[in-house]
Amino acid sequence: MFKFMKHLKITVTILLVFATIFTVAFADTSPGTQYVTFGHDLTKDQRDQILKDFNVSNINNTHVVEVTNQEEHKYLGDSLPANVIGSKAISSSLITFKAKGSGLSVTTHNITWVTDDMFKNALITAGVEDADIEVSAPYPVSGTAALTGIIKAFEDATGKPISDDIKKIANEEMVTTGQIGDKIGDKEKAVELLKRLKEEMSKQTGKLSDAELKSLIQNTANSLGITLTQDEISSLVSLLRKLQNANINWDKVKSGLDNLTTSFKDFVNKNPESKSIIKVILQFFQNIINKLLSML
């Protein structure tokens, strides 16, 4: 009897271990699985409107995640002043998981500051992949709460926690992109800048020095026709340093970036005349440089 109980105990333990393994391995990310993330401060009517916008008729068939304003401050507090973050979490999202290798797509409604590509680029940094994402709000808002909600939903669905450091880095990247985009008047070009910087970071086999990071930033910005202030360069050096030191799966990030065609890059590819204009401008400046050199 004692041996029987002992074997039974061992068998139950093994089954529990396998159950845990399979719960994680087969987390609820099968194609078609949906998650709705709500800003905590939405009213009942506003939540109903959000669900209508997302064309979700039965909330019982959908996983639900909430984002609080406290979480916004936790992950954005190092990047934005408290008065800018505000006191309410409003922006919400619908995540529909897709087959592996499908990539990310993001569309927004009533989101005034965070663009589709800003969401995608930051989510790739956080390790989010293979999903169609809709971000919405009942009235125009910045959209900063949605990123935290999407990451929370991805953690819940996969059973794989994402470190607070990486969450903060993804939020800082989103904010830095938006601030540079506001300054140069082109957020999509700012997204392309961050995308190219991360692509270069993914190729590095060792850690770059501050001087090397500055050179990388300056050369990448120059290639896009972006003029950065010293403060902006310092901010980007700080961000890239955090990316270097974080436990980021760069193979996964590179794969995500390979599938990300930003609106800026798409515009250039679809408008051959824009390439000609850029070529003419570059040739103009080259002629000036050559003339100056010939006078030395």
Secondary structure as a PSIPRED ss2 file (coil, helix, strand):
# PSIPRED VFORMAT (PSIPRED V4.0)

   1 M C   1.000  0.000  0.000
   2 F H   0.000  1.000  0.000
   3 K H   0.000  1.000  0.000
   4 F H   0.000  1.000  0.000
   5 M H   0.000  1.000  0.000
   6 K H   0.000  1.000  0.000
   7 H H   0.000  1.000  0.000
   8 L H   0.000  1.000  0.000
   9 K H   0.000  1.000  0.000
  10 I H   0.000  1.000  0.000
  11 T H   0.000  1.000  0.000
  12 V H   0.000  1.000  0.000
  13 T H   0.000  1.000  0.000
  14 I H   0.000  1.000  0.000
  15 L H   0.000  1.000  0.000
  16 L H   0.000  1.000  0.000
  17 V H   0.000  1.000  0.000
  18 F H   0.000  1.000  0.000
  19 A H   0.000  1.000  0.000
  20 T H   0.000  1.000  0.000
  21 I H   0.000  1.000  0.000
  22 F H   0.000  1.000  0.000
  23 T H   0.000  1.000  0.000
  24 V H   0.000  1.000  0.000
  25 A H   0.000  1.000  0.000
  26 F C   1.000  0.000  0.000
  27 A C   1.000  0.000  0.000
  28 D C   1.000  0.000  0.000
  29 T C   1.000  0.000  0.000
  30 S C   1.000  0.000  0.000
  31 P C   1.000  0.000  0.000
  32 G C   1.000  0.000  0.000
  33 T C   1.000  0.000  0.000
  34 Q E   0.000  0.000  1.000
  35 Y E   0.000  0.000  1.000
  36 V E   0.000  0.000  1.000
  37 T E   0.000  0.000  1.000
  38 F E   0.000  0.000  1.000
  39 G E   0.000  0.000  1.000
  40 H C   1.000  0.000  0.000
  41 D C   1.000  0.000  0.000
  42 L C   1.000  0.000  0.000
  43 T C   1.000  0.000  0.000
  44 K H   0.000  1.000  0.000
  45 D H   0.000  1.000  0.000
  46 Q H   0.000  1.000  0.000
  47 R H   0.000  1.000  0.000
  48 D H   0.000  1.000  0.000
  49 Q H   0.000  1.000  0.000
  50 I H   0.000  1.000  0.000
  51 L H   0.000  1.000  0.000
  52 K H   0.000  1.000  0.000
  53 D H   0.000  1.000  0.000
  54 F C   1.000  0.000  0.000
  55 N C   1.000  0.000  0.000
  56 V C   1.000  0.000  0.000
  57 S C   1.000  0.000  0.000
  58 N C   1.000  0.000  0.000
  59 I H   0.000  1.000  0.000
  60 N H   0.000  1.000  0.000
  61 N H   0.000  1.000  0.000
  62 T C   1.000  0.000  0.000
  63 H E   0.000  0.000  1.000
  64 V E   0.000  0.000  1.000
  65 V E   0.000  0.000  1.000
  66 E E   0.000  0.000  1.000
  67 V E   0.000  0.000  1.000
  68 T C   1.000  0.000  0.000
  69 N H   0.000  1.000  0.000
  70 Q H   0.000  1.000  0.000
  71 E H   0.000  1.000  0.000
  72 E H   0.000  1.000  0.000
  73 H H   0.000  1.000  0.000
  74 K H   0.000  1.000  0.000
  75 Y H   0.000  1.000  0.000
  76 L H   0.000  1.000  0.000
  77 G C   1.000  0.000  0.000
  78 D C   1.000  0.000  0.000
  79 S C   1.000  0.000  0.000
  80 L C   1.000  0.000  0.000
  81 P C   1.000  0.000  0.000
  82 A H   0.000  1.000  0.000
  83 N H   0.000  1.000  0.000
  84 V H   0.000  1.000  0.000
  85 I H   0.000  1.000  0.000
  86 G C   1.000  0.000  0.000
  87 S C   1.000  0.000  0.000
  88 K C   1.000  0.000  0.000
  89 A C   1.000  0.000  0.000
  90 I C   1.000  0.000  0.000
  91 S C   1.000  0.000  0.000
  92 S E   0.000  0.000  1.000
  93 S E   0.000  0.000  1.000
  94 L E   0.000  0.000  1.000
  95 I E   0.000  0.000  1.000
  96 T E   0.000  0.000  1.000
  97 F E   0.000  0.000  1.000
  98 K C   1.000  0.000  0.000
  99 A C   1.000  0.000  0.000
 100 K C   1.000  0.000  0.000
 101 G C   1.000  0.000  0.000
 102 S C   1.000  0.000  0.000
 103 G C   1.000  0.000  0.000
 104 L E   0.000  0.000  1.000
 105 S E   0.000  0.000  1.000
 106 V E   0.000  0.000  1.000
 107 T E   0.000  0.000  1.000
 108 T E   0.000  0.000  1.000
 109 H E   0.000  0.000  1.000
 110 N E   0.000  0.000  1.000
 111 I E   0.000  0.000  1.000
 112 T C   1.000  0.000  0.000
 113 W C   1.000  0.000  0.000
 114 V C   1.000  0.000  0.000
 115 T C   1.000  0.000  0.000
 116 D H   0.000  1.000  0.000
 117 D H   0.000  1.000  0.000
 118 M H   0.000  1.000  0.000
 119 F H   0.000  1.000  0.000
 120 K H   0.000  1.000  0.000
 121 N H   0.000  1.000  0.000
 122 A H   0.000  1.000  0.000
 123 L H   0.000  1.000  0.000
 124 I H   0.000  1.000  0.000
 125 T H   0.000  1.000  0.000
 126 A H   0.000  1.000  0.000
 127 G C   1.000  0.000  0.000
 128 V C   1.000  0.000  0.000
 129 E C   1.000  0.000  0.000
 130 D C   1.000  0.000  0.000
 131 A E   0.000  0.000  1.000
 132 D E   0.000  0.000  1.000
 133 I E   0.000  0.000  1.000
 134 E E   0.000  0.000  1.000
 135 V E   0.000  0.000  1.000
 136 S E   0.000  0.000  1.000
 137 A E   0.000  0.000  1.000
 138 P E   0.000  0.000  1.000
 139 Y E   0.000  0.000  1.000
 140 P E   0.000  0.000  1.000
 141 V E   0.000  0.000  1.000
 142 S C   1.000  0.000  0.000
 143 G C   1.000  0.000  0.000
 144 T H   0.000  1.000  0.000
 145 A H   0.000  1.000  0.000
 146 A H   0.000  1.000  0.000
 147 L H   0.000  1.000  0.000
 148 T H   0.000  1.000  0.000
 149 G H   0.000  1.000  0.000
 150 I H   0.000  1.000  0.000
 151 I H   0.000  1.000  0.000
 152 K H   0.000  1.000  0.000
 153 A H   0.000  1.000  0.000
 154 F H   0.000  1.000  0.000
 155 E H   0.000  1.000  0.000
 156 D H   0.000  1.000  0.000
 157 A H   0.000  1.000  0.000
 158 T H   0.000  1.000  0.000
 159 G C   1.000  0.000  0.000
 160 K C   1.000  0.000  0.000
 161 P C   1.000  0.000  0.000
 162 I C   1.000  0.000  0.000
 163 S C   1.000  0.000  0.000
 164 D H   0.000  1.000  0.000
 165 D H   0.000  1.000  0.000
 166 I H   0.000  1.000  0.000
 167 K H   0.000  1.000  0.000
 168 K H   0.000  1.000  0.000
 169 I H   0.000  1.000  0.000
 170 A H   0.000  1.000  0.000
 171 N H   0.000  1.000  0.000
 172 E H   0.000  1.000  0.000
 173 E H   0.000  1.000  0.000
 174 M H   0.000  1.000  0.000
 175 V H   0.000  1.000  0.000
 176 T H   0.000  1.000  0.000
 177 T H   0.000  1.000  0.000
 178 G H   0.000  1.000  0.000
 179 Q H   0.000  1.000  0.000
 180 I H   0.000  1.000  0.000
 181 G H   0.000  1.000  0.000
 182 D H   0.000  1.000  0.000
 183 K H   0.000  1.000  0.000
 184 I H   0.000  1.000  0.000
 185 G C   1.000  0.000  0.000
 186 D C   1.000  0.000  0.000
 187 K H   0.000  1.000  0.000
 188 E H   0.000  1.000  0.000
 189 K H   0.000  1.000  0.000
 190 A H   0.000  1.000  0.000
 191 V H   0.000  1.000  0.000
 192 E H   0.000  1.000  0.000
 193 L H   0.000  1.000  0.000
 194 L H   0.000  1.000  0.000
 195 K H   0.000  1.000  0.000
 196 R H   0.000  1.000  0.000
 197 L H   0.000  1.000  0.000
 198 K H   0.000  1.000  0.000
 199 E H   0.000  1.000  0.000
 200 E H   0.000  1.000  0.000
 201 M H   0.000  1.000  0.000
 202 S H   0.000  1.000  0.000
 203 K H   0.000  1.000  0.000
 204 Q C   1.000  0.000  0.000
 205 T C   1.000  0.000  0.000
 206 G C   1.000  0.000  0.000
 207 K C   1.000  0.000  0.000
 208 L C   1.000  0.000  0.000
 209 S C   1.000  0.000  0.000
 210 D H   0.000  1.000  0.000
 211 A H   0.000  1.000  0.000
 212 E H   0.000  1.000  0.000
 213 L H   0.000  1.000  0.000
 214 K H   0.000  1.000  0.000
 215 S H   0.000  1.000  0.000
 216 L H   0.000  1.000  0.000
 217 I H   0.000  1.000  0.000
 218 Q H   0.000  1.000  0.000
 219 N H   0.000  1.000  0.000
 220 T H   0.000  1.000  0.000
 221 A H   0.000  1.000  0.000
 222 N H   0.000  1.000  0.000
 223 S H   0.000  1.000  0.000
 224 L C   1.000  0.000  0.000
 225 G C   1.000  0.000  0.000
 226 I C   1.000  0.000  0.000
 227 T C   1.000  0.000  0.000
 228 L C   1.000  0.000  0.000
 229 T C   1.000  0.000  0.000
 230 Q H   0.000  1.000  0.000
 231 D H   0.000  1.000  0.000
 232 E H   0.000  1.000  0.000
 233 I H   0.000  1.000  0.000
 234 S H   0.000  1.000  0.000
 235 S H   0.000  1.000  0.000
 236 L H   0.000  1.000  0.000
 237 V H   0.000  1.000  0.000
 238 S H   0.000  1.000  0.000
 239 L H   0.000  1.000  0.000
 240 L H   0.000  1.000  0.000
 241 R H   0.000  1.000  0.000
 242 K H   0.000  1.000  0.000
 243 L H   0.000  1.000  0.000
 244 Q H   0.000  1.000  0.000
 245 N H   0.000  1.000  0.000
 246 A C   1.000  0.000  0.000
 247 N C   1.000  0.000  0.000
 248 I C   1.000  0.000  0.000
 249 N C   1.000  0.000  0.000
 250 W H   0.000  1.000  0.000
 251 D H   0.000  1.000  0.000
 252 K H   0.000  1.000  0.000
 253 V H   0.000  1.000  0.000
 254 K H   0.000  1.000  0.000
 255 S H   0.000  1.000  0.000
 256 G H   0.000  1.000  0.000
 257 L H   0.000  1.000  0.000
 258 D H   0.000  1.000  0.000
 259 N C   1.000  0.000  0.000
 260 L C   1.000  0.000  0.000
 261 T C   1.000  0.000  0.000
 262 T C   1.000  0.000  0.000
 263 S H   0.000  1.000  0.000
 264 F H   0.000  1.000  0.000
 265 K H   0.000  1.000  0.000
 266 D H   0.000  1.000  0.000
 267 F H   0.000  1.000  0.000
 268 V H   0.000  1.000  0.000
 269 N H   0.000  1.000  0.000
 270 K H   0.000  1.000  0.000
 271 N C   1.000  0.000  0.000
 272 P H   0.000  1.000  0.000
 273 E H   0.000  1.000  0.000
 274 S H   0.000  1.000  0.000
 275 K H   0.000  1.000  0.000
 276 S H   0.000  1.000  0.000
 277 I H   0.000  1.000  0.000
 278 I H   0.000  1.000  0.000
 279 K H   0.000  1.000  0.000
 280 V H   0.000  1.000  0.000
 281 I H   0.000  1.000  0.000
 282 L H   0.000  1.000  0.000
 283 Q H   0.000  1.000  0.000
 284 F H   0.000  1.000  0.000
 285 F H   0.000  1.000  0.000
 286 Q H   0.000  1.000  0.000
 287 N H   0.000  1.000  0.000
 288 I H   0.000  1.000  0.000
 289 I H   0.000  1.000  0.000
 290 N H   0.000  1.000  0.000
 291 K H   0.000  1.000  0.000
 292 L H   0.000  1.000  0.000
 293 L H   0.000  1.000  0.000
 294 S H   0.000  1.000  0.000
 295 M C   1.000  0.000  0.000
 296 L C   1.000  0.000  0.000
